[in-house]
Amino acid sequence: MTSPPDPYFIDFPGRIRAIQTALARANLDVYLGSRLRTLSWTLDAFCPWRSFVVIPAEGLPAAFTFVIDAARVADDSWLDESQVFGFAPMGGQDQIELIADYIKDLIPAGRGRVGIESGMSNYLPEGNLTHYEYERFAAALAGCELVNAHTIVDRLALIKDPGTINRFREASRIVDIGHQAVYDAIRGGGWKGMTETEIAGLAAYAMRRAGSEWEWSFTGGNEIASGYRTGLVGGACTPASRRLLQAGEPLMVDIHAMFKLGLGDHAHNYLIEPVTDRQWWHAQNFVDIVTLTLETYRAGITPSALAEKMIGFADERGFADYMVPGFEHGIGLMGDEWRIGLNDGPFPYWTNPDHVYQTGELLICAMQYACPEENIGFRYENPIVLSAGGCEPLSKFPLAVDAV
């Protein structure tokens, strides 16, 4: 009897072959990946320490990470331990010498073109080569040309395969369990005496029990805000504070789960009773624009066209001043965050506002409504998969602003 197919299967050897095909087209002899997104996409392992992947013109890649974590990375990855190496501060075993020697063996003539990953990012752990690393590799690989080639991986990773999407679906299911746990805990006055950090912990515990591996966001894990903190205009990231929840205030619950490097990210909003008519006016504005945004997303549109339509709607309703004019951020397996599409816009290394969405792209619908003068705001985040007919929100927790 055959076992059912694994819904989370990803053809990692096929990904390597696709990179090697692109290397041949670009006349590159080897690819030196250093970004967290590249490590996740090629190794299927979580690499929190400085790590690299070397992809030859043909054959298996090799992973290099800090020696204290090499055995665990080998255990997690589809590669076996013979292709995972630990570097350490010993003669010939530091990351530069170890990797350079490995690359030299792949280029017997001693001269060739090495694809690297360099650039700029808003994302702190992006993993582009540092200036020091670049200089050291250039010296250690004398005779080789270092060529910035990160767009090879970015282009291949743009459209998500079924296994990746299913990993995101499961991570989103887990996030919904976290939201239900928070709702069950705070309703009926249960919020009294709780802090933002306690809300974050309740969600984390429920999601871990459901199989989450990490509250992955580098912007504070589970991001919880209450009262005036929900209305911070530049507060799209709100690590939980020790602030006590209080009657008559808003509460924003933005939580994260990780399943096989697929990421769950969903924000739900509350008003703690008593609720004023003005607070309900803000809440209805927010729910209506999120609803319209989800109805509008589809392959064939662009970020700028969608933003123009949404801000137009907000202007007609009289709340445009409260909307941050951005409606999405990029997402992929762990480490692939913030930028959407490719690095081909008017500002280097930023999202192209005229990127045309394609079927199979996965991004986070991310929206912030902020009215700081009234100490109120709301956030929506949800992974969505785009198709020609619309989008599929992966978190199914009901869209609402709930009174508790």
C-alpha positions in Angstrom: 0.0 0.0 0.0 1.5 3.3 -1.0 1.5 6.2 1.4 -0.4 9.4 0.5 1.7 12.2 -1.0 3.3 14.7 1.4 1.3 17.9 1.0 4.4 19.9 2.2 6.8 18.3 -0.2 9.2 20.7 -2.0 11.5 19.5 -4.7 14.7 21.0 -3.4 17.0 19.1 -5.8 14.9 20.6 -8.6 15.4 24.0 -7.1 19.2 23.5 -7.2 19.0 22.3 -10.8 17.0 25.5 -11.7 19.7 27.6 -10.1 22.4 25.7 -12.1 20.5 26.3 -15.3 20.5 30.0 -14.5 24.2 29.9 -13.7 24.9 28.5 -17.1 22.9 31.2 -18.8 24.7 33.9 -16.8 28.1 32.4 -17.5 28.7 31.8 -13.8 30.8 28.9 -12.4 29.4 28.8 -8.9 26.9 30.5 -6.7 27.7 31.7 -3.2 24.5 32.3 -1.3 24.6 34.2 2.0 21.0 35.6 2.5 18.7 34.0 4.9 16.0 33.7 2.3 18.4 31.8 0.0 19.4 29.4 2.8 15.8 28.6 3.5 14.9 28.2 -0.1 17.7 25.9 -1.0 18.5 24.0 2.3 15.1 23.5 4.0 16.7 24.3 7.3 16.6 27.1 9.7 20.0 28.9 9.8 20.0 31.5 12.6 23.8 31.8 12.6 25.9 33.3 9.8 25.7 30.7 7.1 26.4 30.2 3.4 25.4 27.8 0.6 27.8 27.0 -2.3 26.0 25.8 -5.4 28.3 24.3 -8.1 27.6 24.3 -11.8 26.4 20.7 -11.4 26.0 18.3 -8.5 24.9 18.9 -4.9 25.3 22.2 -3.0 27.2 22.5 0.3 26.1 24.4 3.4 28.4 26.2 5.8 27.3 27.4 9.2 28.8 28.1 12.6 30.2 24.8 14.0 28.0 24.8 17.0 24.9 24.4 14.8 26.2 22.3 11.9 24.9 19.0 13.2 21.4 20.3 13.7 21.3 22.0 10.3 22.4 18.7 8.7 19.7 16.9 10.6 17.0 19.4 9.4 18.1 19.7 5.8 17.5 17.4 2.9 21.2 17.3 2.4 23.2 14.7 4.4 26.0 15.5 6.8 28.6 15.1 4.1 27.4 18.3 2.5 27.1 20.4 5.7 30.2 21.9 7.2 30.9 23.9 10.3 33.3 26.8 10.4 35.3 27.8 13.4 38.0 30.3 14.4 40.9 27.9 13.7 43.6 27.8 11.1 42.1 27.2 7.7 38.6 26.6 9.2 37.2 30.1 9.4 34.3 30.8 7.0 36.3 32.7 4.4 39.2 30.2 4.1 37.0 27.1 4.3 34.5 28.3 1.7 37.2 29.8 -0.6 39.1 26.5 -0.6 35.8 24.6 -1.4 35.1 27.0 -4.3 38.7 26.7 -5.6 38.2 22.9 -5.9 35.1 23.6 -8.0 37.1 25.8 -10.4 40.3 23.8 -11.1 41.7 26.5 -13.4 41.6 29.0 -10.6 39.8 31.5 -12.7 36.1 31.9 -13.0 32.9 33.9 -12.2 31.4 33.5 -8.7 27.8 34.7 -8.2 27.3 36.4 -4.8 24.5 38.2 -3.0 25.0 41.9 -2.3 22.8 44.9 -1.9 20.7 46.8 0.6 17.7 45.8 2.7 15.2 47.1 5.3 15.3 43.6 6.8 18.1 43.4 9.5 19.0 39.7 9.0 18.9 39.8 5.2 22.4 38.3 4.9 24.0 40.2 2.0 27.7 40.0 2.0 29.3 42.6 4.2 32.0 44.8 2.9 34.6 42.9 5.0 33.4 39.5 3.7 33.5 40.8 0.1 37.0 42.0 0.4 38.2 38.8 2.1 36.5 36.5 -0.5 37.9 38.7 -3.3 41.4 38.2 -1.9 41.0 34.5 -1.2 39.6 33.9 -4.7 42.2 35.9 -6.5 41.7 35.3 -10.2 37.9 35.0 -9.8 35.3 37.7 -10.6 32.6 38.2 -8.0 29.3 39.0 -9.7 26.2 40.1 -7.9 23.6 37.5 -8.8 20.9 37.5 -6.2 18.2 38.0 -8.8 18.7 34.4 -9.8 17.1 33.1 -6.5 14.7 36.0 -6.3 13.2 35.3 -9.7 13.0 31.5 -9.1 11.3 32.0 -5.7 8.7 34.5 -6.9 6.0 32.0 -7.8 5.2 29.6 -4.9 4.9 25.9 -5.5 2.1 23.8 -3.8 4.3 22.5 -1.0 5.3 26.0 0.0 1.7 27.3 -0.2 0.5 24.3 2.0 3.2 25.1 4.5 1.8 28.6 4.7 -1.7 27.3 5.0 -0.8 25.1 8.0 1.1 28.0 9.6 -2.0 30.2 9.1 -4.2 27.4 10.6 -2.0 27.5 13.7 -2.2 31.3 13.9 -6.0 31.0 14.0 -5.7 28.7 17.0 -3.6 31.4 18.7 -6.3 34.0 18.0 -9.0 31.8 19.3 -7.0 31.2 22.5 -6.6 35.0 23.0 -10.3 35.7 22.3 -11.4 32.9 24.8 -9.1 34.4 27.5 -10.1 38.1 27.2 -13.8 37.9 26.6 -16.3 38.4 29.4 -13.9 40.6 31.3 -11.1 38.1 31.2 -8.8 40.9 30.0 -8.8 42.6 33.4 -5.3 42.6 34.9 -3.6 41.3 31.7 -0.6 42.9 30.1 0.3 43.0 26.4 3.1 40.6 27.2 0.7 38.1 28.7 -1.5 38.3 25.6 1.6 37.5 23.5 2.4 34.5 25.8 -1.1 33.1 25.6 -1.0 33.1 21.8 2.5 31.7 21.7 1.6 28.8 24.1 -1.5 27.9 22.0 0.4 28.0 18.8 3.3 26.0 20.1 0.8 23.3 21.3 -0.6 23.2 17.8 2.9 22.7 16.2 4.4 26.1 15.6 8.2 26.1 15.7 8.8 29.8 16.3 7.0 33.2 16.6 9.2 34.1 13.7 8.9 37.9 13.3 12.1 39.8 14.0 9.9 42.8 14.9 9.1 41.4 18.3 7.7 37.9 17.9 4.0 38.3 18.7 3.3 42.0 18.4 0.6 43.2 20.8 -0.5 46.9 21.2 -3.2 48.5 23.4 -4.5 52.0 23.9 -2.4 54.8 22.4 0.2 52.3 21.0 -2.4 51.0 18.5 -2.5 54.5 16.9 1.2 55.1 16.4 1.5 56.3 12.8 5.0 54.9 12.5 4.0 51.9 14.6 3.6 49.1 12.1 5.7 47.0 14.5 4.7 46.8 18.1 6.6 44.4 20.3 4.5 43.6 23.3 5.1 45.9 26.3 4.3 45.5 30.0 1.3 47.9 29.6 -1.9 46.8 31.3 -5.0 46.5 29.2 -7.6 49.1 30.1 -11.3 49.6 29.6 -12.4 51.8 26.7 -9.3 51.2 24.7 -8.4 49.3 21.5 -6.3 46.2 21.5 -4.3 44.9 18.5 -3.2 41.3 18.4 -0.6 40.5 15.6 0.7 37.0 16.0 3.1 34.7 14.1 3.7 31.0 13.7 6.2 29.0 11.7 5.7 25.5 10.1 8.4 23.9 8.1 9.8 27.4 7.4 6.3 28.5 6.1 5.0 31.6 8.0 1.7 32.5 9.5 1.0 36.2 10.1 -2.4 37.5 11.1 -3.6 40.6 13.0 -7.0 40.8 14.7 -8.4 43.8 16.6 -10.6 44.5 19.6 -12.3 47.3 21.4 -12.5 46.9 25.1 -15.8 48.0 26.4 -17.3 50.5 26.9 -17.1 51.4 23.2 -18.0 54.9 21.9 -19.8 55.7 18.6 -16.6 57.3 17.4 -14.6 54.2 18.0 -17.1 52.1 16.1 -16.9 54.6 13.2 -13.1 54.0 13.0 -13.6 50.3 13.3 -16.2 50.2 10.5 -13.9 52.2 8.2 -11.1 49.7 8.9 -13.2 46.6 8.3 -14.7 48.0 5.1 -11.4 49.0 3.5 -9.8 45.6 4.4 -12.8 43.9 2.8 -12.5 46.0 -0.3 -8.7 45.4 -0.5 -9.1 41.6 -0.3 -11.8 41.8 -3.0 -9.5 43.8 -5.3 -6.3 41.8 -5.0 -5.6 39.5 -8.0 -3.0 38.7 -10.6 -2.7 41.5 -13.2 -2.8 44.5 -10.9 0.1 46.5 -9.4 0.8 47.8 -5.9 0.4 51.4 -7.1 -2.9 50.7 -8.8 -4.3 49.0 -5.8 -3.1 51.7 -3.4 -4.7 54.4 -5.6 -8.0 52.7 -5.5 -8.0 52.1 -1.8 -6.9 55.6 -0.9 -9.6 56.9 -3.2 -12.2 54.8 -1.2 -10.8 56.1 2.1 -11.0 59.7 0.8 -14.6 59.3 -0.2 -15.4 58.0 3.3 -13.4 60.7 5.1 -10.7 58.6 6.7 -7.8 58.8 4.2 -5.7 60.7 6.7 -5.7 57.6 9.0 -4.5 55.1 6.4 -0.9 54.3 5.9 -0.7 54.2 2.0 0.8 50.7 1.7 -1.2 47.5 1.5 1.2 44.6 1.4 4.7 43.3 2.2 6.6 40.4 0.6 6.9 37.0 2.1 8.4 33.6 1.4 10.1 30.8 3.4 11.8 32.1 6.5 14.0 35.1 5.8 12.2 36.2 2.6 10.3 39.2 3.9 9.3 42.8 3.1 10.2 43.3 -0.6 7.6 42.3 -3.2 8.5 41.0 -6.6 12.0 41.7 -8.0 14.6 44.5 -7.6 13.6 46.3 -10.8 11.9 49.5 -9.6 13.0 53.1 -9.7 14.7 52.9 -6.3 17.3 50.1 -6.1 16.5 47.3 -3.7 13.0 48.5 -3.0 9.7 47.1 -4.3 8.7 48.2 -7.8 5.3 50.0 -7.4 4.5 48.9 -10.9 5.2 45.3 -10.4 2.5 43.3 -12.1 1.3 40.5 -9.8 1.2 37.0 -11.2 -0.8 33.9 -10.4 0.9 31.9 -7.7 2.5 34.9 -5.9 2.1 34.9 -2.2 2.3 38.1 -0.1 1.1 39.5 3.1 -1.9 41.8 2.8 -0.7 44.3 5.4 -2.7 47.4 6.3 -2.5 50.0 9.1 -5.1 52.5 10.2 -3.8 55.0 12.7 -5.5 58.0 14.4 -3.0 59.1 17.0 -4.9 62.1 18.2 -7.7 59.8 19.4 -5.4 57.0 20.6 -6.9 54.4 18.3 -5.7 52.3 15.4 -6.0 48.9 13.8 -3.8 46.5 11.8 -4.5 43.8 9.4 -2.1 41.2 8.2 -2.8 37.9 6.4 -0.9 35.8 3.8 -2.8 35.7 0.5 -2.2 33.7 -2.6 -3.0 35.5 -5.9 -4.9 34.1 -8.9 -6.5 35.5 -12.0 -9.8 35.6 -10.2 -8.8 37.1 -6.9 -6.9 36.1 -3.8 -7.1 33.4 -1.2 -6.6 34.6 2.4 -4.8 31.8 4.3 -5.9 32.8 7.8 -9.6 32.1 8.2 -10.1 33.9 11.5 -13.1 36.2 10.9 -12.5 39.7 9.8 -14.0 42.0 12.4 -13.2 44.4 15.2 -14.7 42.6 18.2 -15.9 44.2 21.4 -14.9 42.4 24.6 
